[in-house]
Amino acid sequence: MTTNTTHMMNAAHTTTNARIDFVKAAPKAFRALVGFDIAAREGLDPALVELIQIRASHLNHCAYCLHMHTNDARKAGESEDRLHMVAVWREAPHFFTEKERAALALTEAVTLVADGGVPDGVYAEAAARFDDDKELAQVLALIFAINTWNRVALATAKMAGTDER
């Protein structure tokens, strides 16, 4: 194992050190993020919202957000089968609609943007599956929002199961 690989593996471990309380330390920024999140969801199917948030949280290794959004999805009536299949949606396409699969592919491309950008084919498929530019823009905004929330939770070492909603 190389030094860089060892460093990356060690960096992925959860910390037990106290970290900043982002909500208290940056209340205006926090409220702005909440407002952006609310605006991003507007007009989108709540089931699709949760699928996008779950997939991005998988990719970002954000246990805090993954726990929160799988619970929210269950409360909204999402099936356990679909929740279990989100991480492997390409191998289980029959669990998801064409629109959901396009959103999941776009979520992966945007979340992992440093790995190769957002391929034209992924973007075109999403554009074809959503009713209009506004709906596609809402999906993109939601992907941006959950990626921001994942980074807040990871940077501040939020612990899965401790959300106070």
Salt bridges, closest charged atoms under 4 A:
ASP37 OD2 - ARG41 NE 2.68
GLU50 OE1 - HIS69 ND1 3.05
ASP72 OD2 - HIS69 ND1 3.89
ASP72 OD2 - ARG165 NH2 2.62
GLU78 OE2 - ARG82 NE 2.55
GLU80 OE2 - ARG74 NE 2.47
GLU80 OE1 - HIS84 NE2 3.47
GLU98 OE1 - ARG129 NH1 2.76
GLU100 OE1 - ARG82 NH1 2.80
GLU108 OE2 - ARG55 NE 2.79
GLU108 OE1 - ARG90 NH1 2.38
GLU125 OE2 - ARG129 NE 2.70
GLU135 OE2 - LYS99 NZ 2.90
ASP163 OD1 - HIS67 ND1 4.00
ASP163 OD2 - ARG165 NE 3.71
